């Protein structure tokens, strides 16, 4: 007569009907599959150069570069070119504005693709702006190069043949491997598409050859890869279901074991033991991490908010340095003119006199 059978047993419906069980933990079940080569289209090869940034990030960086370049163009050439051009006519003013806009836009784009500022300003305010201009280009080029290199080096031309259990159910030619016919039935898999395996290793070896995917618990998947084996397999999607693990006990031992494990669970000792002795997936430690939907996404606007704000502060300082002296000079000139007018009015005799 056996009071307890120590080990991790899946608490299936059939087993629970035969014996009492002490529950250990709930383990999620996942869809396990392998990679297949995919064809890369010409369009995907062309747009890979734009993947380091999200479209909104491209718009923000590009707009900021062109805006600062236009400000430098205005502050640097407005006074000098205004004296050269005859701006009294509307045609002359329009031509001058077009020249400033084109110079600013061209120099901004050229600086961005050349990874350095093409401006050599002489005005103090324009020089301060040029520092901010060079800094935002440095940040953009460095981030672009790092993300592009990461995508080219770590990018993989392989995909999974399926994305969910529904893909298998919809295609009668596809097979799925598993341990429990009842669990596969609950998932909606037809009987003709099920392949039952005896051991976890045999089931995982069959994935990719006999079946397109397998249904395994996280514990089974991790334990099978604890020595670095089966690294070509990957789990996809959200958990399909949950498997309850436990060990069978006799009726007379059930109350004692249940009290002990309940007390251990309430004190936290139970969770600590399972975390300490859980199997380690060596494939993850080697860098074969599970792919996510965000792997191919570039930098978003939130990732460049800090540098953009810093550059904006420098541009504002440059604008103040450029505009404030001119405003003060104009104010003093206006005051002097007013004083001269007041003096002349005071020294001029009135009509009555």
Secondary structure, 3 states (H helix, E strand, C coil): CCCECCCCEECCHHHHHHCEEEEEEEEEEEEEEEEEECCCCHHHHHHHHHCCECHHHHHHHHHHHHHHHHHHHHHHHHHHHHHHCCCCCHHHHHHHHHHHHHHHHHHHHHHHHCCCCCCCCCCHHHHHHHHHHHHHHHHHHHHHHHHHHHHHHHCCCEEECCCCHHHHHHCCCCCEEECCHHHHHHCCCCHHHEEECCCHHHHHHHECCCECEEEEEHHHHHHHCCCCCCCCEEEEEEEEEEEEEEEEECHHHHHHHHHHHHHHHHHCHHHHHHHHCCCCCHHHHCCCCCCCCCCCCCECHHHHHHHHHHHHHHHHHHHHHHHHHHHHHHHHHHHHHHHHHHHHHHHCCCCCC
